[in-house]
Amino acid sequence: MEQNNAKPLKIVYCTPALYMAGGVERVLTIKANYFAEHFGYDITIILTEGKGKPLAYPLSEKIKVVNLDIDFEQLWTCSFLKKIFVYLKKQRTFKKKLRAELMRLHPDITVSMLRREINFITSIKDGSRKIGELHINRAHYRNFEGNDANALKNLFARLWMQNLVGKLKRLDRLVVLTEKDREAWTELDNVEAIPNPLSFVPSAVSSLTAKRVVAVARYSHEKGIDLLLQAWAKTERQHPDWQLDVYGDGDTAPYQQQMEALGIDSLRCHLNGRTSCVEQVYQQSGIFVLSSRFEGFGMVILEAMACGLPVVSFDCPWGPRSIITDGKDGLLVENGNTDALAQALSSVMDDQQLQIALGQAAAKSVDRFRIERIARRWQKLFEQTITDKQ
């Protein structure tokens, strides 16, 4: 543990919940634990949801959790008209409670995960520097699609984005995950890129003897499991000794139907639920595949590479390219091109030397994402943010 005689930084994180086993929750937990244990930071995490529910990931005993119990999740069950009134009432309550909590805590830095508090966080005069942390690329923030044919929706999206940019300008820093994400916020001059850290250091790497392709992703449109199955249908016929395993949350029924329509061998293609032994899954596989239409970052890529797996991935916005060097420690193919994905998978299946070379390079490459390195970048940003305002 590092020792620091100076008064420890007091940091508050604002995020909706920690009971869900999602990527943002996992990354926040990893970073907060490291900051508290190794830098001695005084950390409080303020939540609005999940009162009384167990945390998805273990938190250091040094970290305090305050649940304001706003329960915005109630909106999920409301009619459209009722939802407006309930939301406005809850938002007023949230603003009042969060202001009171920040005035009580007087943190040095308040970090917003850019949820509902971004609407008012910079107006709270508690003396803290305000930092926003964004875990999705700009084009898909709030799921506004620029090519939508609905003119009214497009108008609302533009007005909403203009309003958001105005709020982001008032932040002391906005932190995004990749340089491409940083470049996308052309109106802002306060944006910095810091990638997510590797979530674990594996106990061993894959021997690459298992003829198994693995994917770890939710069964949702953005994760592109439908595209993966299209590619696999082309690949499996030439590689009868290989199998595909997918692990993740969500409804597998539509994808099971797609498998039948594509004539995919169900004995060699398995759509599994979430696994609690993801490290072991990587270690018992030969190739990792990512078929997402877009990715905020791609934590699963880091995990697979750390376990010595060659990764074959769509070059989707913007995570994979910020992690993988094409042809050196993985393969990137044109986003959405299932023929190219199938060909890339086949090239690794057919060439064990390539498979081993990519896997070995991958394991070395992800060292730059270890929590020790990423935490130092955050430490520097926190200190600079405080110094800049003095």
C-alpha positions in Angstrom: 0.0 0.0 0.0 1.2 3.5 -0.9 1.6 6.0 1.9 0.8 9.6 1.6 1.1 12.0 4.4 -1.0 14.7 2.7 -4.7 14.8 3.5 -6.4 12.1 1.3 -8.5 13.3 -1.6 -12.2 13.0 -0.9 -14.1 11.7 -3.9 -17.8 11.2 -4.5 -19.1 9.0 -7.3 -22.7 9.5 -8.5 -24.2 6.4 -10.3 -27.7 4.9 -10.3 -27.0 1.5 -8.8 -24.5 -1.2 -8.0 -26.7 -4.2 -7.7 -26.6 -4.9 -11.4 -23.7 -7.0 -12.8 -23.0 -4.5 -15.7 -19.8 -3.2 -17.2 -20.0 0.3 -15.7 -20.7 -1.2 -12.2 -17.7 -3.5 -12.5 -15.3 -0.8 -13.7 -16.4 1.7 -11.0 -16.0 -1.0 -8.3 -12.5 -1.9 -9.6 -11.3 1.7 -9.7 -12.9 2.8 -6.4 -11.4 -0.2 -4.6 -7.9 0.5 -5.9 -8.2 4.2 -5.1 -9.3 3.5 -1.5 -6.8 0.7 -0.9 -3.7 2.0 -2.6 -4.0 5.8 -2.8 -5.9 6.1 0.5 -8.7 8.2 -1.1 -11.8 8.9 1.0 -14.5 7.6 -1.3 -18.3 7.7 -1.1 -20.6 6.3 -3.8 -24.0 7.9 -4.0 -26.8 5.7 -5.5 -30.5 6.3 -6.4 -31.7 2.7 -7.0 -31.6 -0.7 -5.4 -32.1 0.1 -1.8 -31.4 -3.0 0.3 -30.2 -5.1 -2.7 -26.8 -6.8 -2.4 -23.9 -5.3 -4.5 -23.0 -7.2 -7.7 -19.3 -6.8 -7.1 -17.4 -6.6 -3.7 -16.5 -3.1 -2.5 -13.7 -2.3 -0.1 -14.8 -1.8 3.5 -13.1 1.6 3.3 -15.7 2.8 0.8 -19.0 4.4 2.0 -22.2 3.9 0.1 -25.1 6.3 0.4 -28.4 5.3 -1.2 -30.8 8.2 -1.7 -33.6 5.7 -2.5 -35.1 7.8 -5.3 -36.3 4.7 -7.2 -36.4 6.1 -10.7 -37.0 2.4 -11.7 -40.6 3.0 -10.8 -40.9 4.8 -14.1 -40.6 1.5 -15.9 -44.1 0.6 -14.8 -45.8 4.0 -15.4 -48.0 5.0 -18.3 -46.5 7.7 -20.5 -48.6 10.6 -19.0 -48.0 9.4 -15.4 -44.3 8.9 -16.2 -43.8 12.7 -16.8 -45.2 13.7 -13.5 -43.5 11.0 -11.5 -40.2 11.8 -13.2 -40.4 15.5 -12.5 -41.2 14.8 -8.8 -38.4 12.3 -8.4 -35.9 14.6 -10.2 -36.7 17.4 -7.8 -36.3 15.1 -4.8 -33.0 13.8 -6.2 -31.6 17.3 -6.7 -32.6 18.2 -3.2 -31.1 15.1 -1.6 -27.9 15.1 -3.6 -27.2 18.7 -2.9 -27.7 18.1 0.8 -25.4 15.1 0.7 -22.6 16.9 -1.2 -22.9 19.9 1.1 -22.5 17.5 4.1 -19.6 15.7 2.6 -17.7 18.6 1.0 -15.7 16.4 -1.4 -12.7 17.6 -3.4 -14.1 15.9 -6.5 -17.5 14.8 -7.6 -17.6 12.3 -10.5 -20.9 12.0 -12.4 -21.5 8.8 -14.5 -23.6 11.2 -16.7 -27.0 10.0 -15.7 -29.8 12.1 -14.3 -27.5 14.3 -12.1 -25.8 15.8 -15.1 -28.8 18.1 -15.5 -27.9 20.0 -12.3 -24.6 18.7 -10.8 -22.5 21.7 -11.8 -25.0 24.1 -10.1 -24.3 22.5 -6.7 -21.9 24.8 -4.9 -20.3 22.3 -2.5 -16.7 23.4 -3.5 -15.9 20.2 -5.4 -14.6 19.9 -8.9 -17.0 18.2 -11.2 -15.9 15.4 -13.5 -18.1 13.5 -16.0 -17.3 9.9 -16.9 -18.8 8.6 -20.1 -18.8 4.8 -21.0 -20.4 4.9 -24.4 -19.5 6.6 -27.6 -21.2 9.8 -28.5 -23.2 8.4 -31.5 -25.0 5.9 -29.2 -25.4 8.0 -26.1 -29.0 7.8 -25.1 -29.6 5.6 -28.2 -30.2 8.4 -30.5 -29.6 7.2 -34.1 -28.6 9.9 -36.6 -30.0 7.9 -39.6 -33.5 7.5 -38.1 -36.2 8.5 -40.6 -38.4 10.0 -37.9 -37.9 13.8 -38.3 -39.5 14.6 -34.9 -37.2 12.2 -33.2 -34.2 13.6 -35.0 -35.2 17.2 -34.0 -35.6 16.1 -30.4 -32.2 14.3 -30.5 -30.4 17.5 -31.8 -32.0 19.7 -29.2 -31.2 17.2 -26.5 -27.6 17.0 -27.6 -27.2 20.8 -27.7 -28.6 21.0 -24.2 -26.2 18.2 -23.1 -23.2 19.9 -24.6 -24.0 23.0 -22.7 -23.9 21.1 -19.5 -20.7 19.2 -20.4 -19.0 22.5 -21.0 -19.5 23.4 -17.4 -17.7 20.3 -16.1 -14.1 20.6 -15.1 -13.3 17.5 -17.0 -15.1 15.0 -19.2 -13.4 11.6 -19.4 -14.1 9.2 -22.3 -12.7 5.8 -23.1 -10.8 6.2 -26.4 -9.1 8.9 -28.5 -11.8 8.5 -31.1 -14.4 9.3 -28.5 -12.4 12.4 -27.4 -12.3 13.6 -31.0 -16.0 13.2 -31.4 -16.8 16.0 -28.8 -15.6 18.8 -31.1 -17.5 21.5 -29.2 -15.6 20.8 -26.0 -12.1 21.6 -24.8 -12.2 19.7 -21.5 -12.2 16.1 -22.7 -9.6 13.5 -21.9 -9.4 9.8 -22.8 -8.6 7.2 -20.1 -9.4 3.6 -21.0 -11.0 1.1 -18.7 -8.7 -1.2 -16.6 -8.3 -4.9 -17.0 -10.8 -6.5 -14.6 -8.5 -9.3 -13.5 -5.0 -10.7 -13.8 -5.5 -14.4 -14.9 -4.0 -17.3 -13.0 -3.0 -18.9 -16.3 -3.3 -18.4 -20.1 -5.0 -20.7 -22.6 -3.0 -23.6 -24.0 -4.8 -22.9 -27.3 -5.4 -26.6 -27.7 -9.2 -26.4 -27.4 -10.9 -26.1 -30.8 -13.5 -23.7 -29.4 -14.5 -20.2 -30.4 -16.0 -18.2 -27.5 -18.1 -15.0 -27.3 -19.1 -13.3 -24.1 -21.9 -10.8 -24.7 -25.5 -9.9 -23.9 -28.2 -11.3 -26.3 -29.1 -7.8 -27.6 -29.1 -6.1 -30.9 -25.9 -4.0 -30.3 -23.9 -7.1 -29.4 -24.5 -8.6 -32.9 -25.0 -12.2 -31.9 -27.2 -12.5 -35.1 -24.2 -11.4 -37.1 -21.9 -13.9 -35.4 -24.3 -16.7 -36.2 -24.4 -15.6 -39.9 -20.6 -15.8 -39.9 -20.5 -19.1 -38.0 -22.9 -20.7 -40.5 -20.2 -20.1 -43.1 -17.3 -21.2 -40.9 -18.6 -24.3 -39.3 -19.0 -26.3 -42.5 -15.2 -26.1 -43.3 -14.3 -26.8 -39.6 -16.3 -29.7 -38.3 -13.9 -30.2 -35.4 -14.5 -26.7 -34.0 -17.4 -25.4 -31.9 -18.9 -22.0 -30.8 -19.9 -21.1 -27.3 -21.7 -17.9 -26.5 -22.2 -16.8 -22.8 -24.4 -13.9 -21.7 -27.6 -12.5 -20.3 -30.8 -12.1 -22.3 -33.3 -14.0 -24.3 -31.7 -16.7 -26.5 -35.0 -17.8 -28.2 -34.7 -15.5 -31.3 -31.1 -16.7 -31.8 -32.1 -20.3 -31.4 -34.6 -19.8 -34.2 -32.0 -18.1 -36.3 -29.7 -21.1 -35.8 -32.4 -23.4 -37.1 -33.1 -21.2 -40.1 -29.3 -21.1 -41.0 -29.0 -24.9 -40.5 -26.3 -24.5 -37.8 -25.3 -27.7 -36.0 -26.8 -27.3 -32.5 -24.3 -29.9 -31.2 -21.4 -27.6 -32.0 -23.0 -24.2 -31.3 -24.2 -23.4 -27.8 -26.1 -20.3 -26.6 -25.4 -20.3 -22.9 -26.5 -18.0 -20.1 -24.1 -15.8 -18.0 -21.1 -17.6 -16.6 -19.6 -16.9 -13.2 -16.3 -18.6 -14.3 -15.4 -16.3 -17.2 -11.7 -16.7 -16.7 -12.0 -20.4 -16.9 -14.1 -20.1 -20.1 -11.3 -18.1 -21.7 -8.6 -20.5 -20.6 -10.5 -23.4 -22.1 -11.0 -21.8 -25.5 -8.9 -21.3 -28.6 -10.3 -18.0 -30.2 -12.4 -15.1 -28.9 -14.8 -13.4 -31.2 -16.6 -10.0 -30.9 -19.4 -9.2 -33.2 -20.8 -6.0 -31.7 -22.3 -3.3 -33.9 -20.7 -0.8 -31.5 -18.8 -0.9 -28.2 -18.1 1.7 -25.6 -14.8 0.0 -25.0 -14.9 -3.8 -24.8 -13.8 -5.2 -21.4 -14.3 -8.7 -22.7 -11.6 -8.1 -25.3 -9.1 -7.2 -22.6 -10.1 -10.2 -20.5 -9.7 -12.6 -23.4 -6.4 -11.2 -24.5 -5.1 -11.4 -20.9 -5.9 -15.1 -21.0 -3.8 -15.4 -24.2 -6.6 -15.7 -26.7 -6.3 -14.4 -30.2 -9.3 -12.0 -30.8 -11.2 -11.7 -34.0 -13.4 -8.6 -33.9 -15.5 -6.3 -36.0 -13.8 -2.9 -36.3 -16.8 -1.2 -34.7 -16.9 2.2 -33.0 -14.7 2.6 -31.1 -13.4 0.1 -28.5 -11.8 -2.7 -30.5 -9.4 -0.5 -32.4 -8.2 1.2 -29.3 -7.2 -2.2 -27.9 -6.3 -4.4 -30.8 -3.4 -3.8 -33.3 -4.7 -5.6 -36.4 -2.5 -8.4 -37.5 -0.2 -8.2 -34.4 -2.3 -9.1 -31.4 -5.7 -9.8 -33.0 -7.6 -9.4 -36.2 -10.0 -6.5 -37.0 -12.5 -6.8 -39.9 -15.0 -4.4 -41.5 -17.8 -3.7 -39.2 -20.9 -5.8 -39.9 -19.2 -7.8 -42.7 -20.1 -11.4 -41.8 -18.1 -12.8 -44.8 -15.0 -11.0 -43.5 -15.6 -12.2 -40.0 -16.0 -15.8 -41.2 -12.8 -15.6 -43.2 -10.8 -14.1 -40.3 -12.0 -16.9 -38.0 -11.1 -19.5 -40.6 -7.6 -18.0 -41.0 -6.9 -18.5 -37.3 -8.5 -21.9 -37.2 -6.4 -23.1 -40.1 -3.1 -21.7 -38.9 -1.9 -22.7 -35.5 1.3 -20.7 -35.7 -0.8 -17.6 -36.4 -3.1 -18.5 -33.5 -0.2 -18.9 -31.1 1.6 -15.7 -32.3 -1.6 -13.6 -31.9 -2.4 -15.1 -28.5 1.1 -14.5 -27.1 1.2 -10.9 -28.4 -2.3 -10.3 -26.9 -1.2 -11.4 -23.5 1.7 -9.0 -23.6 -0.2 -6.1 -25.1 -2.9 -5.8 -22.4 -0.3 -5.1 -19.7 -0.8 -1.4 -20.5 -4.4 -1.7 -19.2 -3.5 -3.1 -15.8 -5.3 -1.3 -13.0 -1.9 0.1 -11.6 -1.3 2.0 -14.9 -4.9 3.2 -15.4 -5.1 4.3 -11.7 -2.0 6.5 -12.1 -3.7 8.3 -15.0 -6.7 9.0 -12.9 -4.6 10.1 -10.0 -2.8 12.6 -12.3 -6.2 13.9 -13.7 -7.6 14.3 -10.2 -4.6 16.3 -9.0 -4.4 18.4 -12.2 -8.2 19.2 -11.9 -7.8 20.5 -8.4 -4.6 22.4 -9.2 -6.1 24.1 -12.3 -8.8 25.7 -10.2 -6.6 27.0 -7.4 
